[in-house]
Every structure is written in structure tokens, then in C-alpha cells.
Amino acid sequence: MPETQAVKVTFLGTGTSHGVPMIGCDCAVCKSTDPRDKRTRTSVLVETCGKAFLIDTSPELRLQCIANGVNHIDAVLFTHAHADHVTGMDDLRRFNWLSRSTLDCYGTSATLDAIRSMFAYIFQDDPDYPSHKPSLQLIEIDDQPLVEDQLLTIGGVNVLPVPLMHGPLPVLGFRFGNIAYCTDCNEIPAHSMKRLEGLDVLILDALRDSPHPTHFNLEEAIAMASRIGAKRTWFTHIAHALGHESTNAILPESMALAHDGLVVDSH
């Protein structure tokens, strides 16, 4: 497991693929005046050892970074290539301008292949596309750290990838020190459970009350969080079925729904 290191996580977004409120919905949560019920698409910023890592590029990335004062990132880690986790990709060009450098982006080969296809304009030389575009270096997370508990070293920081299942799709979570981020999943393989031992903070998918074929529902997420046994669990990727205040009122003391802008840390 990674060595103990101070880690700070900012929840840039905590919502499901539709976001909350959803277009054309009049439910109580979508109409809620509680700002914690306003959920942009799921993403986090992880800061540790003097470095800042963005996990996923949500559709609201620009607004999330402005809202949370994010003006520098050292690398991007992708959990998978579903649209709600990657379609803010073009906003990365602003970070190129700020750092005057290319930005390293990490993911599995399947994720990076999908990104190359979805954002072909970024990776192709096209004289008819004169506008500025992101300058990205895609770096594959190969199979060895996925099966052998081998740490990645990114900018001098140790990161442990955590293979997860999002329905039939293999995706990645990531562990930094004693904080682990596991969004978009409904199964955690046995070898990955070992990578989640001894956590101070677990961040885990909890979509809604009713079952879903590719996400933990709330009951399943509570059960999984109890098995993992982190000191504190925050649930994310939350749909409009779960109101913030009413849901937190029924959760175990060590568990709660996260919300956009929440900051948690571990030492």
C-alpha cells in the first residue's frame, strides 16, 4: 500500500451523468434550494506532495475550476472514457497556457484509445484547424501495476491504481496515501479490495436508492463501505433520487453524501 502522505481532495463535481438538477425535471431534489443538491458531473482534484492531480475532465470543468480556484494541475488521471468523465477535455488548453507546457494524461489503453477517437482534432495535425487546442501527452497505465500492486510514480508522487468494474466495463479508481477514489462502479474485485485496506477516507459511487446495472445503489454502497472499513466514507456520482440532507440523516455516522466544493483531507 502507498506510504502515509498528506492528501487533500476537492470535490469539483458529485453528480451523475445528467447532473442535478436534470433538464426538464420537477422533482423535489431538482427544485431544491439547498446548494448541496446542485451537482455538476463527477470529478475531483487531488493535492499531495506539492502536486495537483485532476481525475477526469467533466463537461463542467471550466466552471468547476473557477468555482474552486483551480489554476494549476500537474497531470490528469482518467477513470474511463464515458462522456460525463471526459467531455470537458478542451478546457485543458487553458492549463497549457498557464503552465506553458504539455499536460500528461494517464489512463488504460482502452480509455486512451477512446479519447483519441472522441477528440481526434487534438491529436491530429490539421492546417485547417488554426484554433488553439490542448497539448496533451497520453500515457498508458500498463497491465503490470493493475495486477501486481505496483505503484505508479507521477511527478514524483506514488499513485496506486485500483481496478473496478462498471457493469461489464473495467475502469480505474486511484489511491493516494490513505485516500482512495472509486467512482462509477458496482463491483470491486478481490485483488482491489486489498488495495483499499487501512484507508482514512474512501470516496465511493452511490447512485440512487433503486438498483442499477452499472453503479452501486445506496444500500450496496453502504454495505461495500462497511466491508472496506475506512474511517470516513464519502459517496459521490449521485443522482436526483437522493436529497443531500434527507439522505445524510439516515446514513451511518462514518458515511455521508459528498457535495460540490467539499474539501476533505488525510494525514
C-alpha positions in Angstrom: 0.0 0.0 0.0 1.1 3.6 -0.5 3.1 5.2 2.3 1.4 7.7 4.5 1.3 11.2 3.0 -0.9 14.2 3.5 -3.6 14.3 0.8 -6.3 16.9 0.1 -9.3 16.2 -2.1 -11.6 18.8 -3.5 -14.9 17.5 -5.0 -15.3 19.5 -8.2 -18.4 17.6 -9.1 -20.5 14.9 -7.4 -23.4 14.4 -9.9 -24.5 11.6 -12.2 -24.2 11.8 -16.0 -27.4 14.1 -16.2 -26.2 16.4 -13.4 -28.6 17.7 -10.8 -30.9 19.5 -11.4 -31.8 17.5 -14.6 -33.2 19.1 -17.7 -37.0 19.0 -17.5 -37.4 17.6 -14.0 -39.6 19.0 -11.3 -38.7 16.6 -8.5 -38.0 17.9 -5.0 -34.3 17.5 -5.3 -34.0 19.1 -8.7 -36.1 22.1 -7.4 -34.2 22.1 -4.1 -32.8 25.4 -2.8 -30.1 23.6 -0.8 -26.8 24.3 -2.7 -25.5 20.9 -1.8 -28.2 19.4 -4.1 -26.7 21.2 -7.1 -24.4 18.6 -8.6 -22.2 19.0 -11.6 -20.7 16.0 -13.2 -18.3 13.9 -11.1 -14.6 14.9 -10.9 -12.1 15.6 -8.1 -8.8 17.5 -7.6 -6.2 15.6 -5.5 -3.3 17.6 -4.0 -0.4 15.9 -2.3 3.4 16.3 -2.1 3.2 19.7 -3.7 1.4 18.3 -6.8 -2.1 18.7 -8.1 -3.9 15.8 -10.0 -7.2 16.2 -11.8 -9.2 13.0 -12.0 -11.5 13.1 -15.1 -12.5 16.1 -17.2 -16.2 16.6 -16.7 -18.4 18.6 -19.0 -18.4 21.5 -16.5 -14.6 21.5 -16.0 -14.2 25.2 -16.7 -16.9 26.2 -14.2 -15.7 23.7 -11.6 -12.1 25.1 -11.8 -13.3 28.7 -11.5 -15.6 27.9 -8.6 -12.8 26.1 -6.7 -9.9 28.4 -7.6 -8.1 25.7 -9.6 -5.3 27.4 -11.6 -2.7 24.6 -11.9 -2.7 20.9 -12.5 0.3 18.6 -12.9 -1.4 15.7 -14.5 -4.8 14.2 -15.4 -5.9 10.7 -14.5 -8.8 9.1 -16.3 -11.1 6.6 -14.7 -12.7 5.7 -18.0 -13.9 7.4 -21.2 -17.7 7.8 -20.7 -18.8 11.2 -21.9 -19.6 12.6 -18.4 -16.0 12.0 -17.4 -14.1 13.3 -20.5 -16.1 15.8 -22.5 -14.5 18.8 -20.7 -11.2 17.8 -22.4 -10.9 21.0 -24.4 -10.8 23.1 -21.2 -7.3 21.6 -20.5 -5.9 24.0 -23.1 -6.1 26.8 -20.5 -3.8 24.9 -18.2 -1.3 24.6 -21.1 -1.4 28.3 -21.4 -0.9 28.8 -17.6 2.0 26.3 -17.3 3.5 26.9 -20.8 3.8 23.1 -21.1 2.2 19.9 -22.3 0.0 18.1 -19.9 0.4 14.4 -19.1 -2.8 12.4 -19.1 -2.9 8.8 -17.7 -5.4 6.0 -18.4 -5.7 2.4 -19.6 -5.1 1.6 -23.2 -8.8 1.3 -23.9 -9.6 4.6 -22.2 -6.8 6.4 -24.2 -7.9 4.8 -27.5 -11.4 6.1 -26.9 -10.1 9.6 -26.0 -8.1 9.7 -29.2 -11.2 8.8 -31.2 -13.5 11.2 -29.4 -11.1 14.1 -29.6 -9.3 13.4 -32.9 -8.8 17.1 -33.5 -6.5 17.3 -30.5 -4.1 14.6 -31.8 -4.1 15.2 -35.5 -2.1 17.9 -37.3 -4.7 19.8 -39.3 -3.7 23.1 -41.0 -7.5 23.8 -41.5 -7.9 23.9 -37.7 -6.0 27.0 -36.7 -7.6 27.5 -33.3 -5.7 26.6 -30.2 -6.2 23.1 -28.9 -5.0 21.2 -25.8 -1.4 20.0 -25.8 -1.6 16.6 -24.2 0.7 13.6 -23.8 -1.3 10.4 -23.3 0.5 7.9 -21.1 -0.8 4.3 -20.8 -1.1 2.7 -17.5 0.1 -0.8 -18.5 -1.1 -4.1 -17.1 1.7 -4.5 -14.5 0.5 -2.1 -11.9 -3.0 -3.3 -12.4 -2.3 -6.9 -11.4 0.8 -6.7 -9.2 0.1 -3.9 -6.7 2.9 -1.8 -8.4 2.7 1.9 -7.7 2.7 4.4 -10.5 5.1 7.4 -10.0 3.6 10.5 -11.4 5.6 13.7 -10.9 7.4 12.1 -8.0 4.1 11.1 -6.3 3.2 7.4 -5.8 -0.3 6.5 -7.0 -1.9 3.1 -6.7 -4.4 2.3 -9.4 -7.5 0.3 -8.2 -9.2 -1.8 -10.9 -13.0 -1.7 -10.6 -16.0 -2.9 -12.7 -18.6 -0.5 -14.0 -21.0 -3.2 -15.2 -19.1 -5.1 -17.8 -16.6 -2.2 -18.3 -13.2 -2.3 -16.5 -12.5 1.1 -15.0 -10.0 2.6 -12.6 -10.1 4.1 -9.1 -7.0 5.6 -7.6 -5.4 5.6 -4.2 -3.2 8.4 -2.9 -1.8 7.7 0.5 -4.7 6.8 2.7 -7.4 8.3 0.5 -9.0 6.2 -2.3 -11.3 7.4 -5.1 -13.7 4.8 -6.6 -16.4 6.3 -8.7 -18.5 4.6 -11.4 -18.5 1.0 -10.1 -20.8 -1.7 -9.0 -18.1 -4.3 -8.2 -14.7 -4.2 -6.6 -12.6 -7.3 -7.4 -10.9 -9.2 -4.6 -7.4 -8.1 -5.5 -8.6 -4.5 -5.5 -10.2 -4.9 -2.0 -6.7 -5.5 -0.7 -5.6 -2.1 -2.2 -8.3 -0.4 -0.1 -7.2 -1.6 3.3 -6.3 0.8 6.0 -8.0 3.9 4.5 -8.6 7.1 6.3 -11.0 8.2 3.5 -12.9 6.3 0.9 -14.8 8.0 -1.9 -17.3 5.6 -3.4 -20.0 5.5 -6.1 -23.6 5.6 -4.7 -26.0 6.5 -7.5 -29.6 6.2 -6.1 -31.9 4.0 -3.9 -33.0 1.6 -6.6 -30.8 -1.0 -8.2 -28.7 0.0 -11.3 -26.8 -2.4 -13.7 -23.5 -0.4 -13.6 -23.5 1.5 -10.3 -23.8 0.8 -6.6 -27.1 1.9 -5.3 -27.1 3.4 -1.8 -27.7 0.1 0.1 -24.9 -1.6 -1.9 -22.6 1.3 -1.3 -23.2 1.3 2.4 -22.5 -2.5 2.5 -19.3 -2.1 0.5 -18.1 0.8 2.5 -18.7 -1.2 5.7 -16.6 -4.1 4.3 -13.8 -1.8 3.4 -13.9 -0.1 6.8 -12.4 3.3 6.0 -12.5 5.8 8.9 -14.7 8.0 6.8 -16.6 7.4 3.5 -18.0 10.0 1.2 -20.4 8.9 -1.5 -20.3 10.5 -5.0 -21.8 10.2 -8.5 -25.2 11.0 -7.0 -28.5 11.1 -8.9 -31.5 13.3 -8.2 -33.2 10.5 -6.3 -31.0 11.2 -3.2 -31.6 14.5 -1.4 -28.5 15.7 0.4 -29.9 16.5 3.9 -32.5 13.7 4.0 -30.1 11.0 2.8 -27.3 12.0 5.2 -29.8 11.9 8.1 -30.2 8.1 7.6 -26.6 7.1 6.8 -24.2 5.5 9.3 -22.2 8.0 11.3 -19.0 7.4 9.4 -20.7 7.9 6.0 -22.1 10.9 4.1 -23.0 12.2 0.7 -20.3 14.5 -0.7 -21.3 17.7 -2.4 -19.7 20.0 -5.0 -16.9 22.1 -3.3 -16.4 19.8 -0.4 -12.8 19.5 0.7 -11.5 16.5 2.7 -8.0 15.6 3.7 -5.9 12.8 5.3 -2.6 12.9 7.1 
